[in-house]
């Protein structure tokens, strides 16, 4: 559990600029409604990736650009994917991890993609061998549709070496 950092300008565009809550953009009642709409959109996106947790709750705070995710994931892999899916959304720059895990395992590392990165280079950095890039790809599916489709600012799960 803890806070994961993301790049606010990178990620899935789930809500337009007009729908993204901002602290000074609306009256408090309107802001609450916008935050709820954004949290619901992020939860729907997580589930659209085939990910879920018992009692999954997703809230969004537009004033801090933070998402809080709670519930109980079946395993560490699912938990990591839920956190990355929630954070790799435009206008989100941190995710407060309040998820528990039924079958705990070691926490993975996370990598923020930089310009010029590819999965081979990232695997070399973390595993000493680019040939292990499929471990990273598999840990980030279904959010990654292709190993060639990563972008600067995206946060990837780096599982423990096998």
Backbone as CSV, one residue per row, in Angstrom:
resi,resn,N_x,N_y,N_z,CA_x,CA_y,CA_z,C_x,C_y,C_z
1,UNK,0.846,-1.173,0.000,0.000,0.000,0.000,0.888,1.231,0.000
2,UNK,0.361,2.286,-0.536,1.116,3.517,-0.601,0.664,4.349,-1.777
3,UNK,1.489,5.336,-2.109,1.186,6.258,-3.197,2.100,5.948,-4.377
4,UNK,1.535,5.797,-5.564,2.298,5.644,-6.799,2.169,6.929,-7.592
5,UNK,3.260,7.396,-8.173,3.244,8.636,-8.957,3.160,8.338,-10.448
6,UNK,2.431,9.185,-11.156,2.243,9.067,-12.590,2.415,10.449,-13.212
7,UNK,2.483,10.505,-14.534,2.574,11.780,-15.241,1.168,12.167,-15.684
8,UNK,0.682,13.285,-15.167,-0.708,13.712,-15.348,-1.097,13.872,-16.814
9,UNK,-0.163,14.318,-17.669,-0.489,14.601,-19.063,-0.485,13.351,-19.940
10,UNK,0.015,12.223,-19.424,0.102,10.990,-20.207,-1.047,10.065,-19.835
11,UNK,-1.427,9.210,-20.757,-2.388,8.166,-20.423,-3.663,8.207,-21.221
12,UNK,-4.541,7.272,-20.878,-5.835,7.148,-21.530,-6.650,8.412,-21.310
13,UNK,-7.342,8.829,-22.350,-8.193,10.015,-22.262,-9.623,9.551,-21.987
14,UNK,-9.951,9.429,-20.710,-11.283,8.951,-20.325,-12.291,10.073,-20.203
15,UNK,-11.802,11.283,-19.933,-12.705,12.423,-19.823,-12.000,13.622,-20.427
16,UNK,-12.763,14.459,-21.115,-12.204,15.636,-21.757,-11.829,16.694,-20.738
17,UNK,-11.143,17.714,-21.202,-10.710,18.790,-20.307,-11.889,19.418,-19.580
18,UNK,-13.017,19.526,-20.276,-14.201,20.137,-19.649,-14.764,19.251,-18.541
19,UNK,-14.565,17.923,-18.665,-15.124,17.010,-17.679,-14.133,16.669,-16.574
20,UNK,-12.866,17.027,-16.749,-11.871,16.728,-15.725,-12.016,17.730,-14.591
21,UNK,-12.334,17.264,-13.401,-12.554,18.182,-12.296,-11.304,18.987,-11.945
22,UNK,-11.506,20.233,-11.639,-10.420,21.095,-11.172,-10.932,21.880,-9.978
23,UNK,-10.044,22.198,-9.078,-10.438,22.818,-7.813,-11.178,24.132,-7.995
24,UNK,-10.788,24.930,-8.976,-11.405,26.241,-9.133,-12.424,26.285,-10.270
25,UNK,-12.776,25.137,-10.828,-13.617,25.115,-12.013,-15.113,25.073,-11.707
26,UNK,-15.490,24.680,-10.527,-16.912,24.469,-10.287,-17.254,24.730,-8.826
27,UNK,-18.550,24.892,-8.587,-19.045,25.007,-7.217,-18.834,23.662,-6.525
28,UNK,-18.784,23.642,-5.182,-18.511,22.387,-4.472,-19.422,21.229,-4.860
29,UNK,-20.723,21.475,-5.014,-21.641,20.391,-5.392,-21.310,19.885,-6.789
30,UNK,-21.015,20.818,-7.712,-20.645,20.421,-9.071,-19.321,19.660,-9.054
31,UNK,-18.376,20.094,-8.249,-17.070,19.450,-8.155,-17.225,18.025,-7.644
32,UNK,-18.063,17.827,-6.636,-18.314,16.477,-6.126,-18.887,15.584,-7.214
33,UNK,-19.816,16.110,-7.991,-20.417,15.330,-9.077,-19.385,15.006,-10.149
34,UNK,-18.542,15.975,-10.495,-17.497,15.732,-11.490,-16.479,14.701,-10.984
35,UNK,-16.098,14.801,-9.724,-15.168,13.826,-9.150,-15.768,12.425,-9.173
36,UNK,-17.052,12.313,-8.847,-17.708,11.008,-8.869,-17.759,10.457,-10.286
37,UNK,-18.091,11.307,-11.254,-18.143,10.876,-12.658,-16.768,10.389,-13.105
38,UNK,-15.713,11.116,-12.746,-14.353,10.720,-13.128,-13.961,9.404,-12.452
39,UNK,-14.259,9.251,-11.169,-13.967,8.001,-10.462,-14.686,6.824,-11.074
40,UNK,-15.963,7.032,-11.437,-16.740,5.973,-12.087,-16.153,5.615,-13.446
41,UNK,-15.688,6.620,-14.207,-15.084,6.370,-15.530,-13.798,5.555,-15.379
42,UNK,-13.005,5.852,-14.373,-11.767,5.097,-14.151,-12.086,3.664,-13.735
43,UNK,-13.074,3.478,-12.864,-13.483,2.124,-12.457,-13.985,1.328,-13.662
44,UNK,-14.757,1.968,-14.527,-15.261,1.305,-15.729,-14.102,0.912,-16.641
45,UNK,-13.111,1.811,-16.777,-11.936,1.512,-17.599,-11.180,0.313,-17.030
46,UNK,-10.992,0.270,-15.715,-10.291,-0.863,-15.085,-11.018,-2.164,-15.421
47,UNK,-12.322,-2.160,-15.244,-13.107,-3.379,-15.516,-13.095,-3.736,-17.005
48,UNK,-13.024,-2.723,-17.877,-12.988,-2.999,-19.328,-11.689,-3.706,-19.728
49,UNK,-10.679,-3.636,-18.855,-9.416,-4.328,-19.106,-9.462,-5.766,-18.579
50,UNK,-10.619,-6.192,-18.105,-10.765,-7.541,-17.568,-10.217,-7.665,-16.153
51,UNK,-10.106,-6.531,-15.469,-9.558,-6.508,-14.114,-10.664,-6.176,-13.127
52,UNK,-10.610,-6.789,-11.963,-11.591,-6.468,-10.940,-11.068,-6.931,-9.591
53,UNK,-11.703,-6.480,-8.559,-11.385,-6.863,-7.183,-12.694,-6.896,-6.422
54,UNK,-12.743,-7.704,-5.390,-13.926,-7.710,-4.544,-14.093,-6.325,-3.934
55,UNK,-15.313,-5.788,-4.033,-15.635,-4.481,-3.466,-14.713,-3.371,-4.003
56,UNK,-14.406,-3.430,-5.299,-13.544,-2.409,-5.909,-14.206,-1.041,-5.800
57,UNK,-13.489,-0.102,-5.199,-13.942,1.276,-5.065,-12.871,2.189,-5.655
58,UNK,-13.287,3.109,-6.522,-12.354,4.050,-7.139,-12.913,5.450,-6.938
59,UNK,-12.120,6.314,-6.304,-12.527,7.709,-6.139,-11.471,8.596,-6.767
60,UNK,-11.900,9.758,-7.244,-11.009,10.716,-7.888,-11.154,12.057,-7.196
61,UNK,-10.036,12.720,-6.948,-10.028,14.058,-6.368,-9.372,14.990,-7.373
62,UNK,-10.180,15.803,-8.046,-9.687,16.696,-9.085,-8.742,17.762,-8.581
63,UNK,-8.871,18.167,-7.317,-7.990,19.216,-6.805,-6.558,18.722,-6.649
64,UNK,-6.377,17.431,-6.401,-5.025,16.875,-6.247,-4.662,15.919,-7.383
65,UNK,-5.585,15.696,-8.307,-5.381,14.767,-9.436,-5.024,13.376,-8.925
66,UNK,-5.653,12.964,-7.827,-5.346,11.692,-7.186,-6.527,10.731,-7.275
67,UNK,-6.191,9.477,-7.467,-7.171,8.396,-7.460,-6.888,7.549,-6.231
68,UNK,-7.930,7.144,-5.528,-7.792,6.188,-4.438,-8.505,4.920,-4.869
69,UNK,-7.794,3.795,-4.755,-8.335,2.499,-5.162,-8.343,1.595,-3.937
70,UNK,-9.515,1.019,-3.644,-9.610,0.094,-2.514,-10.409,-1.129,-2.941
71,UNK,-10.334,-2.150,-2.125,-10.997,-3.416,-2.397,-10.031,-4.543,-2.100
72,UNK,-10.372,-5.751,-2.535,-9.530,-6.913,-2.295,-9.285,-7.637,-3.604
73,UNK,-8.035,-7.580,-4.087,-7.646,-8.264,-5.327,-7.300,-9.715,-5.009
74,UNK,-7.529,-10.589,-5.973,-7.256,-12.012,-5.778,-5.772,-12.298,-5.612
75,UNK,-4.918,-11.539,-6.335,-3.483,-11.789,-6.284,-2.714,-10.500,-6.575
76,UNK,-1.397,-10.554,-6.348,-0.548,-9.379,-6.532,-0.547,-8.903,-7.977
77,UNK,-0.563,-9.818,-8.937,-0.565,-9.462,-10.351,-1.791,-8.617,-10.694
78,UNK,-2.951,-9.044,-10.231,-4.183,-8.294,-10.485,-4.128,-6.931,-9.810
79,UNK,-3.654,-6.892,-8.574,-3.533,-5.619,-7.855,-2.648,-4.645,-8.629
80,UNK,-1.483,-5.094,-9.061,-0.551,-4.232,-9.797,-1.175,-3.696,-11.072
81,UNK,-1.876,-4.553,-11.796,-2.508,-4.130,-13.044,-3.616,-3.114,-12.787
82,UNK,-4.382,-3.298,-11.734,-5.435,-2.336,-11.393,-4.817,-0.974,-11.086
83,UNK,-3.746,-0.951,-10.308,-3.098,0.315,-9.951,-2.541,1.021,-11.182
84,UNK,-1.908,0.270,-12.074,-1.339,0.864,-13.286,-2.455,1.349,-14.213
85,UNK,-3.532,0.583,-14.328,-4.657,1.018,-15.165,-5.258,2.312,-14.622
86,UNK,-5.391,2.423,-13.307,-5.961,3.635,-12.704,-5.039,4.832,-12.889
87,UNK,-3.741,4.617,-12.825,-2.798,5.726,-12.911,-2.455,6.166,-14.316
88,UNK,-2.540,5.250,-15.273,-2.223,5.597,-16.656,-3.457,6.173,-17.348
89,UNK,-4.033,7.177,-16.704,-5.190,7.913,-17.200,-4.818,9.390,-17.173
90,UNK,-5.118,10.077,-18.257,-4.803,11.502,-18.310,-5.509,12.232,-17.167
91,UNK,-4.840,13.207,-16.561,-5.296,14.003,-15.424,-5.153,13.288,-14.090
92,UNK,-4.439,12.153,-14.072,-4.135,11.452,-12.819,-2.629,11.521,-12.625
93,UNK,-2.188,12.035,-11.466,-0.744,12.021,-11.234,-0.336,11.231,-9.999
94,UNK,-1.316,10.685,-9.276,-0.961,9.764,-8.197,-2.138,8.842,-7.895
95,UNK,-1.764,7.639,-7.441,-2.759,6.644,-7.050,-2.455,6.228,-5.624
96,UNK,-3.451,6.364,-4.762,-3.353,5.926,-3.379,-3.821,4.478,-3.326
97,UNK,-2.889,3.575,-3.118,-3.150,2.139,-3.108,-3.690,1.725,-1.744
98,UNK,-4.986,1.423,-1.694,-5.627,0.915,-0.486,-6.152,-0.503,-0.717
99,UNK,-5.640,-1.158,-1.789,-6.057,-2.521,-2.115,-5.378,-3.530,-1.186
100,UNK,-6.098,-4.564,-0.847,-5.508,-5.705,-0.151,-5.453,-6.858,-1.147
101,UNK,-4.711,-7.901,-0.790,-4.525,-9.044,-1.679,-4.836,-10.325,-0.919
102,UNK,-5.668,-11.175,-1.522,-6.020,-12.450,-0.906,-4.808,-13.375,-0.839
103,UNK,-4.054,-13.462,-1.946,-2.871,-14.322,-2.025,-1.644,-13.449,-2.248
104,UNK,-1.064,-12.898,-1.187,0.039,-11.958,-1.348,1.284,-12.599,-1.965
105,UNK,2.051,-11.771,-2.637,3.337,-12.137,-3.238,4.216,-10.894,-3.150
106,UNK,5.494,-11.027,-3.497,6.360,-9.841,-3.439,5.823,-8.702,-4.307
107,UNK,5.962,-7.484,-3.805,5.546,-6.293,-4.554,6.440,-6.146,-5.785
108,UNK,5.864,-5.778,-6.936,6.681,-5.549,-8.123,7.323,-4.160,-8.061
109,UNK,8.204,-3.912,-8.995,8.734,-2.565,-9.188,7.882,-1.905,-10.270
110,UNK,8.036,-0.592,-10.420,7.338,0.151,-11.459,8.367,0.969,-12.225
111,UNK,8.123,1.142,-13.513,9.036,1.899,-14.374,8.233,2.917,-15.162
112,UNK,8.666,4.173,-15.138,8.046,5.208,-15.963,8.811,5.279,-17.274
113,UNK,8.103,5.056,-18.362,8.708,5.017,-19.692,9.255,6.397,-20.051
114,UNK,10.500,6.417,-20.514,11.148,7.645,-20.984,11.239,7.583,-22.506
115,UNK,11.418,8.723,-23.121,11.592,8.783,-24.566,12.762,7.883,-24.964
116,UNK,12.576,7.058,-25.977,13.615,6.144,-26.445,13.567,4.775,-25.798
117,UNK,12.743,4.616,-24.757,12.618,3.305,-24.114,11.873,2.337,-25.023
118,UNK,12.201,1.069,-24.886,11.394,-0.010,-25.442,11.480,-1.156,-24.434
119,UNK,10.661,-2.170,-24.603,10.614,-3.234,-23.606,11.947,-3.973,-23.494
120,UNK,12.687,-4.097,-24.610,13.985,-4.757,-24.582,14.939,-4.001,-23.653
121,UNK,15.017,-2.671,-23.831,15.914,-1.863,-22.998,15.493,-1.907,-21.529
122,UNK,14.209,-1.876,-21.296,13.707,-1.899,-19.916,14.048,-3.243,-19.271
123,UNK,13.879,-4.355,-20.019,14.220,-5.683,-19.498,15.718,-5.781,-19.204
124,UNK,16.552,-5.195,-20.054,18.001,-5.184,-19.795,18.302,-4.470,-18.485
125,UNK,17.615,-3.352,-18.250,17.843,-2.568,-17.033,17.483,-3.358,-15.774
126,UNK,16.319,-4.021,-15.781,15.830,-4.677,-14.572,16.273,-6.124,-14.426
127,UNK,16.499,-6.823,-15.549,16.820,-8.247,-15.498,18.211,-8.584,-16.021
128,UNK,18.878,-7.606,-16.639,20.182,-7.885,-17.225,20.113,-8.564,-18.567
129,UNK,18.910,-8.780,-19.086,18.726,-9.435,-20.376,17.469,-8.901,-21.057
130,UNK,17.648,-8.337,-22.242,16.504,-7.848,-23.009,15.576,-8.953,-23.445
131,UNK,16.093,-10.174,-23.498,15.285,-11.319,-23.927,14.135,-11.598,-22.951
132,UNK,14.196,-11.018,-21.767,13.128,-11.219,-20.778,12.032,-10.160,-20.903
133,UNK,12.011,-9.443,-22.030,11.026,-8.377,-22.213,9.594,-8.885,-22.179
134,UNK,9.384,-10.162,-22.514,8.016,-10.693,-22.499,7.444,-10.737,-21.083
135,UNK,8.303,-10.856,-20.056,7.816,-10.806,-18.671,7.117,-9.472,-18.404
136,UNK,7.722,-8.402,-18.912,7.152,-7.066,-18.711,5.872,-6.922,-19.528
137,UNK,5.899,-7.388,-20.777,4.705,-7.300,-21.620,3.538,-8.045,-20.972
138,UNK,3.768,-9.279,-20.532,2.702,-10.080,-19.925,2.178,-9.445,-18.635
139,UNK,3.060,-8.825,-17.874,2.644,-8.190,-16.617,1.789,-6.950,-16.864
140,UNK,1.815,-6.435,-18.081,1.085,-5.204,-18.394,-0.048,-5.406,-19.390
141,UNK,-0.356,-6.661,-19.732,-1.533,-6.905,-20.550,-2.721,-7.010,-19.608
142,UNK,-3.866,-6.590,-19.989,-4.318,-6.199,-21.315,-4.124,-4.720,-21.635
143,UNK,-3.556,-3.928,-20.700,-3.383,-2.497,-20.999,-2.464,-2.304,-22.204
144,UNK,-1.424,-3.136,-22.325,-0.572,-3.103,-23.510,-1.139,-4.081,-24.524
145,UNK,-1.429,-3.573,-25.694,-1.956,-4.431,-26.759,-0.826,-4.988,-27.617
146,UNK,0.307,-4.289,-27.631,1.458,-4.684,-28.434,2.721,-4.263,-27.685
147,UNK,3.798,-5.064,-27.762,5.031,-4.676,-27.084,5.662,-3.418,-27.667
148,UNK,5.239,-3.037,-28.859,5.788,-1.844,-29.514,4.990,-0.582,-29.208
149,UNK,3.924,-0.677,-28.438,3.030,0.456,-28.202,3.137,0.979,-26.777
150,UNK,4.337,1.441,-26.403,4.497,2.115,-25.117,4.800,3.579,-25.410
151,UNK,4.552,4.444,-24.444,4.727,5.872,-24.681,5.369,6.530,-23.456
152,UNK,6.129,7.607,-23.688,6.760,8.313,-22.571,5.718,8.751,-21.542
153,UNK,6.044,8.527,-20.289,5.149,8.882,-19.195,4.310,7.720,-18.709
154,UNK,4.184,6.689,-19.516,3.411,5.516,-19.116,4.162,4.785,-18.007
155,UNK,3.432,4.270,-17.032,4.040,3.507,-15.946,3.761,2.026,-16.193
156,UNK,4.829,1.228,-16.126,4.729,-0.211,-16.361,5.039,-0.988,-15.084
157,UNK,4.384,-2.124,-14.930,4.678,-3.052,-13.849,5.916,-3.846,-14.258
158,UNK,6.897,-3.949,-13.364,8.091,-4.758,-13.601,8.043,-5.894,-12.575
159,UNK,7.611,-7.093,-13.013,7.498,-8.195,-12.060,8.867,-8.719,-11.628
160,UNK,8.884,-9.476,-10.547,10.126,-10.092,-10.099,10.624,-11.039,-11.187
161,UNK,11.941,-11.131,-11.338,12.540,-11.999,-12.348,12.174,-13.450,-12.056
162,UNK,11.979,-14.194,-13.128,11.625,-15.620,-12.956,12.757,-16.493,-13.423
